[in-house]
């Protein structure tokens, strides 16, 4: 994660400055009020014996370097985007989320099928973070076919179930213009499973017509129905159908969003699906955690937010999950929560 701030006053912080900056961030996250030197001295007294006067001098230097700022209505300081970025980049490794939270996540992932798992993941992320939980469902075109089942509903109508390796079952209803020979369904099913099981859906879509030429009953109504309905059976979801979000009401509980303008920004955020899709596409490397803070999100609506994001792997397809909330968040916990959920999602069921 690269810093985006450059100043003539930039210099490397010494160990004491780094520690005090971290404690300012932690205290501001905890109290939601600008941090004064006396409150900071009390907060760190068990680890660092520094007087309020000494802390004022250090805080003045940090302010000059633009790691903290001085709100006009308060004697205390608050972290800037640059201060949050330095703090996040200094986090070493992942902390363990509490067993209760871990088990809650596991319960919502284990034993699920199809797309209900993704809705539950977004809900549990929102619930445990107290922010907005975001999930981008894998694109099915990248998944591999496990098996196909064909279920007759009438002499002209069938249901096709396509089980994919990413915990998704695609269900399609097909209707023919003429009667279908029900006795052929078993033979057609066996032929299709022999040819396409284990193949990526994209490969099947591009090569289905050639594969079906090998079938000695390729001219029957059931096979023609499959060929004519290929696009319907293998179509990709739209991006908007792949986004699941939960916990938007959580943001209204934070003092950052008490005034009308801040509430408006929350509403704009949750109603702008293009923005959500763009956010969830920010993962740059598989399994890597990405944290974007304020201006790094490159949208004025999002200047008061941070995003914690990572990818997960379901079978042969990948998706992304994350959470979005005020910049004043417990970053070590949020990073560890997102990582734990992604790891559980990525494990074979």
N, C-alpha and C positions, 0 to 999 in steps of 0.2 A: 504494500500500500504506500503510494508515494505522497509526500507532502506537497500541497499546492500553494503554500505561502512562502514568500521570500521577502526578506527585509534587510536593509543595510545593517540593522542591529542583530541579525541572526548570528548566533554563536552556539557552541555546544554547552548544554547545561551541565553543571557539576552535580555530583551525587546528591548533595543536600537539596539543591534546587529541584532535581528530579523527584526526590522523595516528597518534598513539600507540594509540588504541583500535583502529584498523585493523590496526596491527602486532601488537597483543595477539591479535586474532582470528586473524591469519595464522599466528603462531607456535604458538598453541594447536591450530589445524587441523593444522599440520605435525608437532608433537611429541606431542600427546594428553596432555600433562601441564600442570598449572597453571603459569602464567607468572610467574616472579620477576623482580625489577628487574635483577639482574645478567645473567640470560639475555637479557632484553629489550634491555639496553644493548649487548650483543655482537651481537644480531640486527640492530640498526639502525645499528651503528657506521659503516657506509659512507655513510649518508644523514643521520643525525642524531647529533651529538656531544653526548650527554646522559649525565650521571653516573647511577649507580644511585640516589643520594640524590634527585636531581631527579625521576627516573622514579617513585620511591616516592611522592613528593608528588602527582604527576599521577595516579598509579594510585589513591591514596587519595581524590582528588576524584572520579574516575570511579566508584569504589565507592560513594561517598556518593550519587552521582546514579543508581546502580543499573544502570550499563552493564556492570560486572563484579562478580563476587562472590568471596568469600574462603572456600574450602573449609576446614573445621575441621582437616583432617588435613594441610594444606599451608600453606607460607608464600606460595605463589603465588596468582595470580588466574585466574579463568576467565570468559569472556563470559557474560552473562545473555541471555535472549531479547531484552531491550531492546537490549543491545549488538550482538547479531547483526543485529537489525532495522536499527539505525542503519548498520551496515556494509553490509548488502545494499542499502539505499536510496542509499548513496553510490557504488555501482558505476556507472561511466560506460560505456555502450555494451557491445558484445560483443567478447570476445577470439576469435581464430581457433583452432579446434581443430587439432591436428597433422594433417598430410596423411595420415599412416597411419590415424588414427582416422576422418578424413573419408572416405577411400576405403573403409574397412571398412563404414561406414554405407551408402555409395553402392552397394557390391556387394550388400548385403542388401536393398536397395530396388529396384534396377534389374532389369528383366526378370521381375519376379514377377507372378503373377496370383492372383486370388481372395484368400482370407484368409490364405494362407501369409505374405504380406508383413507382416501385423501381428504374427504370432508372431515372425518374424525381427527386426522392429523392437524388440520388447520384449527379446529376447535380446541384441541388440547394445547397447541402452541399459544393460541390466544389466551386461554385460561391460565396457563402457568406463567406466561410472561407478563400478563395484564396489558399487553399491547395488541396489535393486529397480527394474526398468524396468516401467512401467505403460502400457498402451495401451487406450483405449476405441475400439472399432471403430464407424464411422459407422452410424447407423440406416438400414437400406435403404429405409425408407419415404420418406426424404427424397431418395433417388437418382432419377435419370432413366433411363429405359429406352433402351438403345442398339439392341438388336435381340432378337428371339425366334427360337429354332430349335426344331423339333419332330422328334424322332427316334423312329421306330417300333421297338418291341422285339418285339411280337407283334400278333395281330389285335385284341387288347383292351387292350394296354398301350403307353404312350408315355413318353418322357422329354422334358420341357420345359426348355430352357436359356434363362434370362433374363439377358442381359448388361447390367450397369448401368454408369453412367459413373464409378463410384467404385472401379474395379478389383475389382469383385465380380461373380461369376457365380453366380446362384441356380439350383440344379438340383432339379427336382421330378419324381417318378415318379407317373404317373396311370394308373388302371385303370378301364376302362368295363365295364358289365354286359353289353354287346352288342358285336358285331364293329364295328370302326372301318373306314371306307373309306379305305385307305391312299392311294388316288389323290387324296383331297381335302386331304391334309396340306400340300402345296405351296401350294394356293390359300388355305387357312386361314392359313398362315404369312405369305404376302404381304399378305393383308387386315389381319392384326394389326399387322404392322410398319408398314404405311401409316398406320394409325390411332394407334398408341401410341409409335412411335419418337420420342424426344426429350421425351416427356411424363414428369412425375414419377410415381413408382410410386403415390403417394397419390391422384393425379388418376385414374390408370388404375383403381384399386380402386373409387373412387366413381362412375366413369362408364362402366365396362366394359359393363354391361347395356344402356345406351343406345347405345353405339357398335356393339355387335354386332347391333343391330336392323337396321342398314343392310346386313348381309350376307345375300345371297339364299339362302344355305344354312344359315341360323341354326337350323333345326330338325333338323339332322343330329346323330348321336350324338357326333361329335367336338366340335361346338360346345356341345352340352348338357354334355359332360364338362368343358369349360373353365368354363362358368358355375357348375356345381355345385362345382368345385374352386377357385374364385376365392380364397377365404380361405386355403386351403392354399398357393396359389402366391404370394400377396402378403403373407403373414403377416410380422410384425415379429419379430425375435429378442427373447428376453427380455433384460433388462439383464445377467443373469449370463452369457449366451452372448456378450456383447459385450465382456467384460473379458479381457484377456490380460496375464499377469504373469510375469516371469522374474527370476532373480537373488536370490531370497529367502535362499539360503544365504550370500550375500555378507555380510549383516549380522552373522552369527555370528563373523566375523573381526575385528570391531572391539572394542577394549577396553571401550567403553561397554556392551557386551552380554555381558560375561563372566559375571556372576552369574546365578543361576537366575531371579530375578524379571525381569531384563531379557530373558532368553531367552524367558520366558513371554510377554512383551509382543510379541516378534517373532512367535511362533506365533499369538497372538490376532489380530495384524494381518493375517497372510496368510490366515487362515481366515475372516475376517469380510468377506464379499463386499459386504455393504451398506455397510461403511465405505469400501471401495475405490471403489465407485460414487460415494459421496458426495464423496470426495476428487477424483475425476476430473470432477465436475460443478462444480468451483470456479472454472473459467475464466470471467471476466466480460466480456472483450472479445476479438474475433477477433484471433489472432496475438499477443496480449499475453502477456508472461511474468508468471506469478504465483508468488511465493515465500511460503510459510506456514511459520512457525517455532514449534515448541513449543506453547505455550498458544494460539497463533492457530489451531491445528487443532481446538481446542475439543473435545478428547477426552483424558481422562486417560491412556489407553493410548499416546497419541501425544506426550506431553509431551517425550520425548527425541528426537523426529524433526523433520526439515524436509522439505517437499515443494516441488519445482520443477516447474511445470506450464505447459503452453501448449496451444493448439488447432492443428489442421491441417485443410486442406481437400482432400477427394478428390472431384473432379468437383463435383456440386451438393450434396454432403453433407459434414458436418464431424464430426470426432472430437477426442479430446484425448489427449495423451501427457505423461508426466512421470516423475519418479524420486523415490523416497523413501529417506532414509537418516538417519544421525545428524546432529544439529545441527552437529557439528564436521565440516563439509564444505567443500570448495573451491568456494565459491559462484560466482565468475566462470567457472570451468571448467564447472560443472554447468549454469549458465544458458546458456552458449554451446553446450554439447552438445545440450541439449533444443531450443534454437532451431534449430540446424543440422539436426537430424533432422526437425523439423517442416517446415522449408523444403524439404527434399528430398522428403518425403512429399507436400507440396502441389504440387510441380511436375508438370505434365502428363507422362505417360510417353511 
